[in-house]
Amino acid sequence: MRLPPRISRLGGSAALLSVVLLTSGPVAAQAATPAAAPTAHSATAFRAAAVGSICYSALPSQAHDTLDLIERGGPFPFEQDGTVFQNREGLLPGQSTGYYHEYTVITPGSDTRGARRIVTGEQVEEDYYTADHYASFDRVDHDC
């Protein structure tokens, strides 16, 4: 069983979380910048972070189930759940390898894992939902 990094690092301590939030001040997401300006012919052209937003209440019920499993630390239905998400598409904000982890959102009637996933970052409630296997992401707004 893999524990989500945000749980294992915080140890589930609400007091520690409060201290971190109170002392760290506001945080702004920033997209990574390329070392050199890409050309039209560059195979490794930089893609800026492109993330929408979705209300927690608008997620499918299976995504709620996945988020609940993540908070409890599992058990997860698939071996791949909890593995490092590489962000190869470059759609999420740039972070070091190991920052993001992916989890399956069950698709009713599918014989496979399907295309739906929750990708988590290391911060509390830093959750992204994709219904199209990483072609697009929406950051989950847990307050609506």
C-alpha positions in Angstrom: 0.0 0.0 0.0 1.3 3.4 -1.0 0.5 6.4 1.2 -0.1 9.7 -0.6 2.9 11.9 0.0 0.8 14.7 1.5 -0.5 12.3 4.2 2.8 10.6 5.0 4.7 13.9 5.2 2.0 15.6 7.3 1.4 12.6 9.4 -2.3 13.5 9.5 -1.6 16.2 12.0 -4.1 19.0 11.9 -1.9 21.1 14.2 1.1 20.8 11.9 -1.1 21.7 9.0 -2.3 24.8 10.8 1.2 25.9 11.5 2.3 25.4 7.9 -0.7 27.3 6.6 -0.3 30.2 9.0 3.4 30.6 8.6 3.9 30.1 4.9 1.8 33.0 3.7 0.0 33.1 0.3 1.2 30.7 -2.4 1.0 31.4 -6.1 1.2 28.7 -8.7 3.8 29.4 -11.3 4.5 27.7 -14.6 8.0 26.6 -15.3 9.8 28.6 -17.9 11.9 27.1 -20.7 15.7 27.5 -20.7 15.6 28.8 -24.2 12.7 30.0 -26.3 11.3 27.0 -28.3 11.1 27.2 -32.1 8.2 26.1 -34.2 10.3 23.0 -35.2 11.3 22.1 -31.7 10.1 18.6 -30.7 10.4 19.6 -27.0 8.5 22.8 -27.2 7.4 24.0 -23.7 3.7 23.8 -22.9 2.5 26.1 -20.2 0.4 24.7 -17.4 -3.2 24.6 -18.6 -5.6 23.6 -15.9 -9.3 24.4 -15.5 -11.4 24.2 -12.4 -14.2 21.9 -11.2 -16.3 22.0 -8.1 -16.0 19.0 -5.8 -19.8 18.7 -6.0 -19.6 18.4 -9.9 -17.3 15.4 -9.8 -18.7 12.0 -10.6 -19.5 10.0 -7.5 -16.6 7.6 -8.3 -14.2 10.5 -8.1 -15.5 11.2 -4.6 -14.9 7.5 -3.7 -11.3 7.8 -5.0 -10.6 11.0 -3.0 -12.0 9.3 0.1 -9.6 6.4 -0.5 -6.7 8.8 -0.9 -7.5 10.5 2.4 -7.7 7.1 4.1 -4.5 5.8 2.5 -6.2 3.0 0.6 -6.6 0.2 -0.1 -6.7 1.1 -3.8 -8.4 -1.1 -6.5 -5.5 -1.1 -8.9 -1.7 -1.7 -8.5 -0.9 1.5 -10.4 -2.8 3.6 -7.9 -0.4 5.8 -5.9 2.4 5.7 -8.5 4.3 8.7 -9.5 2.6 10.8 -12.2 5.3 12.1 -14.6 3.4 15.1 -16.0 4.9 14.3 -19.4 2.0 16.3 -21.1 3.3 19.4 -19.2 -0.3 20.5 -18.4 0.1 20.6 -14.6 2.4 23.2 -12.9 6.0 22.2 -13.2 7.3 20.3 -10.2 10.1 17.8 -9.4 9.6 14.1 -10.2 7.7 12.4 -7.4 5.5 15.5 -6.6 2.4 14.2 -8.4 0.7 10.8 -7.9 -2.1 9.2 -9.8 -5.2 7.3 -8.8 -7.9 5.5 -10.8 -11.4 6.8 -10.9 -13.6 3.8 -11.6 -15.6 4.0 -14.8 -18.8 2.0 -14.4 -19.1 -0.7 -17.1 -15.5 -0.6 -18.1 -13.4 -3.7 -18.1 -10.2 -1.6 -17.8 -9.0 1.2 -15.6 -10.7 3.6 -18.1 -9.6 7.2 -18.8 -10.6 8.9 -15.5 -8.0 9.8 -12.9 -7.3 11.9 -9.9 -3.8 13.3 -9.8 -2.6 14.6 -6.4 0.1 17.1 -5.6 1.9 17.3 -2.2 -0.2 20.1 -0.8 -3.5 19.5 1.1 -6.4 19.4 -1.3 -4.2 19.8 -4.4 -6.2 17.4 -6.5 -6.6 17.4 -10.3 -9.3 15.5 -12.2 -9.0 14.2 -15.7 -11.8 12.4 -17.6 -9.7 12.0 -20.8 -6.5 10.3 -19.7 -4.4 13.4 -19.2 -5.5 15.3 -22.3 -6.9 18.0 -19.9 -7.1 18.6 -16.2 -9.4 20.5 -13.8 -8.2 21.5 -10.3 -10.7 20.3 -7.8 -12.3 23.1 -5.8 -13.1 21.5 -2.5 -15.1 24.6 -1.3 -18.0 24.2 -3.8 
